[in-house]
Amino acid sequence: MINMNNIYLITDIPGYPPQISRLLSMMNYARHTTLESVKNLSVAQLDFLLDSESNSIGSLLLHFAAVEYAYQVETFEKRELNEAEMLIWGAAVELGEAGREKIKGNDLIYYVDKLNEVRNRTFELFKTVDDSWLYREEEFWYKKQANHYFMWFHVFEDEINHRGQINLIKKRVTST
């Protein structure tokens, strides 16, 4: 869904209302820069751990997909991940020890396919709502009010934050 001709424009996207278009434009740019950061990495580079407490690049990529999926469920379906979904996404949502144990041995295509699969679902879900949906408020972290706009901003804000970790890991893995 990333239109490379408009990657630097926060603008309308055909088929979506104005505010949702802008949100999706920002999400597309964040994803574009993430994919540029990991381009051509090997399985060994994707699995590399800085130390016994760190996350791998692969686990962070799967984390991006897992967080986005979890926010789809939370904001569109008004529920938390169920037991079956946690079997699929739990290690990627939580990272840490579970992520180190379970998320490894995959090539870049595996992670990109997961990211694209979830992002395509996001685009389909956003076709079902209008801009007013973004401003709907509900209880969120620590019983504070938040709107859907903030929640979806957090999806790509989390990706941008962790992309800093990816870039740090990349520098270390190439120097070892």
N, C-alpha and C positions, 0 to 999 in steps of 0.2 A: 504494500500500500504506500510505500515511500516514493513520492514523485521527485526524482533527483533534479528535475528542472526548477522546482520550487522549494528546494530544501532550506533556503535562507529566507523564505517568506513565511511570516505568520499571517495567514490569509484564509479566504474561503476555500473549502474543499467541496466539490460538487456532491450533492446528496446529503449534506449536513448543514444544520443551522450555524449562524455566525460564531457564537461562543464555543460551541463544540468543535467547529472547524479550527479555531485558534488553539484550543487545547490539543487536538490531534496533531496540528502542525508542530507544536512544541514537542510532543511525544515522538513524532517522526524524526525531528532533528536530534533529540537525545539518543534515539536508537541508531541513527546514522553514525553519530560520533562513536558510539559504543562499538558498532560493527567495524568501523575504521580502526579502532584501537586493537581489535583482536584478529584482524585480517592475517591469514596465513600462519596462525599459530599451530604448532604440532600438538599431538596428544600429550607428550611429555611436558610441554610448556603449559598446556591447559591444566594439567594435574599437579604442577609444581607447588610445593608448600614452602613458604619462607621459614616457618618453624612449626612446632607441634600444636600451636594454638591458632594458626592462620587458616584462611580460606584459600582455595585454589581459584584460578581464573574461571575454570569450568563451573565450579560450584556457584560463583557469583553470577555467571551468565544464567544458570538455571534458576538462581534466586530471583533474577529480574522477571523471568517468565512466571515463577510461582507467586510472587507478590502481585503481579498484574492479574493472574487468574483469581487469587484470593479476593482482590478488590472487585473483580467482576461479580463473584458470588455474593460478596457483602453488599455492594451497592445496587446491583440489578435484581438479585434473588432474595435479598434481605436475610441472609443466613451465614453461618460460618462454614468452613470446610468440613465435610463429613468424614467419617472414618475411611471410606474408600478413597476419597480425594487426598486425605493425609498420607495414605500409603504411597500415592504417586508424588505428592508435592511436599510432604512434611520435612524431609531432610533439607530440601532447597529453601523452604520458608525459614526454618530454624537455623540452618548452617551449623557451625561449631562441629562437635565430634560426629554427629550424624552425617553432616555434609562431607566431612573428611573420609568417613568410612564408605558411604554409599555413592558419592558422586565422583567417579573417576573412570578412566579408560575410554572415554567418548571422544570422538573427533569433533572438529569445529562444526561440521555439517549437522551433527546431532543437536548441538546447542542452538544453532541458527534456525533449524527446523522447529524446535520447541518455541523459540521466541516468535517466529513467524506465525505458527499455529495459534498461539495465544493472542497475538496482536490482531490477527485476522478476525478472531472472535470478538475482540474489543471493538473493532470497527463495525462489525455487524450489530453488536449490542447498542452502540451509540446511534445507530439508525432508528432505534425504537423509542428514543426520547427527544425532547426539545430542550432549548436553552434553559427554560425555567427549572428543569430537572437538576441542573448544575447547582442551583441555589437552594435546593431543598436541604434543610438542616435535620440532623439527627445526632443522637449521642454517639460519641466517638471515644478516642483514647481517654482513659482515666475520667470517664463520665463528663467530658467537655463537649460542647456543641461544635459541630463542624458541618460544612456543606459538601455536597458531592464534588464541587469544583476543587476544594482543598484536598479531598481524598484522592482525586485523580492527579492533581498536581504532585502529591506525595509519591505516586507511583513512579513518575519519571524523575522526581527529585532524589528518590532513593537510588535509582539507576545512576544518576549523575554522581552522587556521593560515592557509590561503590566503584564507579569507573576510575576514580582516583586511586583506589586500591589496586585495580587491575593494572594501571599504568606503573605504579610502584613495583608490583610483582614482575611485570614485564622487564623493567630495568634490571632487577635482580637476577632473573632467570637467564638473561642474555650474558650476564657477567660471570656466571658460574660455569 
